[in-house]
Amino acid sequence: MQIFIMRHGQASGMAVVDADRPLTEHGVDEVTLMANWLKSLPFEFDKILVSPFKRAQQTANTVASILNNTNATTLDFITPSGSARELHDYIDDGVIEWESLDSKNNIGNKTMQRVLIVSHMPLVSYLVAEFTHGQHCPIFQTAAIAEINYDEQSMTGHLQQLVSPWDLN
């Protein structure tokens, strides 16, 4: 399984409530650049998991639009102060097998191959550490994406790369 962990794009510093901070124009540009990079990869995402905060929702919506992907799920527990362990358990218990419709609209279980998680610092760093058993805990630039090859049997992964908008310009 491949797990991609993305930090939202640059957000406004001003909002009454942190959860309501929107992306800036620069943030939208960063996300668009990264979404186009994801689109260039030779596969599609089975699922997009996203924080309920506005800037993460805007990031996920932009990515989903560019990727033409409608499989987004909002998870209330992947906020900046969320638990990396809880998401690890969620993926191990609930996301790896999911119901899907085949071409004849029959429901069947499908093994998850690729998932994109859109969240915030510091959780994105903690997620990398959680999925790699503490081998890595990188600092993410805005809109950066970490790719982890994850082994469901051993429930651990290896960081393959960390790509940021700076790397693509």
C-alpha positions in Angstrom: 0.0 0.0 0.0 1.2 3.5 -0.7 0.3 6.3 1.7 0.7 9.9 0.7 0.6 12.5 3.4 0.0 16.1 2.3 0.1 19.3 4.3 -2.4 21.9 3.2 -1.3 24.9 1.2 -0.3 28.2 2.7 -3.2 29.6 4.8 -4.2 33.0 5.9 -2.9 33.9 9.3 -6.1 35.7 10.2 -9.3 34.1 11.4 -11.4 34.2 14.5 -11.1 30.4 14.8 -8.1 28.5 13.6 -10.3 25.9 11.8 -11.7 28.7 9.6 -8.4 29.9 8.1 -8.6 29.8 4.3 -5.9 29.2 1.8 -4.2 32.3 0.4 -3.8 32.7 -3.4 -0.2 31.5 -3.0 -1.6 28.4 -1.1 -4.0 27.6 -4.0 -1.1 27.9 -6.4 1.1 25.5 -4.3 -1.7 23.0 -4.1 -2.5 23.2 -7.8 1.2 22.6 -8.6 1.3 19.6 -6.3 -2.0 18.2 -7.5 -0.7 18.3 -11.1 2.4 16.5 -9.9 0.2 13.8 -8.4 -1.8 13.6 -11.6 1.4 12.9 -13.5 2.0 9.7 -11.4 0.9 6.5 -13.1 -1.9 5.6 -10.7 -5.1 6.9 -9.0 -5.9 7.2 -5.3 -8.5 4.9 -3.9 -9.3 7.3 -1.1 -8.6 10.8 0.1 -8.8 11.4 3.9 -9.1 15.0 4.9 -9.2 17.2 8.0 -12.4 19.1 8.6 -10.5 22.5 8.8 -11.2 24.9 6.0 -7.7 25.1 4.6 -7.4 21.3 4.4 -10.8 21.0 2.8 -9.9 23.6 0.2 -6.6 21.7 -0.4 -8.4 18.3 -0.8 -11.1 19.8 -3.0 -8.5 21.3 -5.4 -6.5 18.1 -5.5 -9.7 16.0 -6.0 -10.9 18.2 -8.8 -7.6 18.0 -10.7 -7.4 14.3 -10.1 -11.1 13.8 -10.9 -11.4 11.8 -7.7 -14.6 11.8 -5.7 -13.6 9.4 -2.9 -12.9 11.9 -0.2 -13.8 11.3 3.4 -13.5 13.9 6.2 -12.2 12.6 9.5 -12.7 14.8 12.5 -9.6 13.4 14.3 -6.9 14.5 11.7 -6.6 18.1 12.9 -3.3 19.8 13.9 -3.7 18.3 17.4 -4.9 14.9 16.2 -3.5 11.6 17.1 -1.2 9.9 14.6 -1.8 6.6 16.4 -5.6 6.9 15.9 -5.2 7.4 12.1 -2.7 4.5 11.9 -5.3 2.3 13.7 -8.1 3.6 11.4 -6.1 2.7 8.3 -5.1 -0.7 9.7 -8.7 -1.5 10.8 -11.0 0.3 8.4 -9.5 1.7 5.2 -7.4 -1.1 3.8 -10.6 -3.0 2.8 -13.5 -0.9 1.7 -16.7 -1.4 -0.1 -16.7 -0.4 -3.7 -19.0 -0.7 -6.7 -17.9 -2.6 -9.7 -18.9 -1.7 -13.3 -22.2 -3.6 -12.7 -22.9 -1.8 -9.5 -22.2 -4.8 -7.4 -20.8 -4.1 -3.9 -17.6 -5.9 -3.0 -14.6 -5.5 -0.8 -11.5 -4.0 -2.4 -8.0 -3.8 -0.9 -6.8 -0.2 -0.7 -3.7 0.4 -2.7 -3.2 4.1 -2.4 -4.5 6.7 0.0 -3.9 10.5 0.2 -4.1 12.1 3.7 -4.6 15.9 3.8 -3.9 17.5 7.2 -1.7 19.9 9.1 1.6 20.4 10.9 2.5 19.0 13.3 0.2 16.0 12.7 1.7 15.3 9.2 5.1 15.0 10.7 3.8 12.7 13.4 2.0 10.6 10.8 5.3 9.9 9.0 6.9 9.0 12.2 4.0 6.7 13.2 3.9 4.9 9.8 7.7 4.5 9.8 8.1 3.5 13.4 9.9 6.7 14.3 12.5 6.4 11.5 11.5 9.8 10.1 9.7 12.9 11.4 10.2 15.5 8.7 9.1 19.1 8.8 6.7 19.8 6.0 6.6 22.9 3.9 3.1 24.0 2.9 1.6 21.7 0.3 4.5 19.2 0.7 3.7 15.5 0.2 5.4 12.5 1.8 5.2 9.1 0.1 5.3 6.0 2.3 5.4 2.4 1.1 3.4 0.7 3.8 3.3 -3.1 4.5 -0.1 -4.0 6.0 1.3 -7.3 7.3 4.0 -5.7 9.5 2.0 -2.5 9.9 5.0 -0.4 9.2 6.3 1.7 6.3 9.3 3.3 4.7 9.5 6.9 3.6 10.2 7.0 -0.1 10.3 10.7 -0.8 9.2 14.1 0.5 8.2 16.5 -2.3 7.4 20.2 -1.9 6.4 22.9 -4.4 10.0 24.2 -4.1 11.2 20.9 -5.6 8.9 21.3 -8.6 9.7 24.9 -9.5 
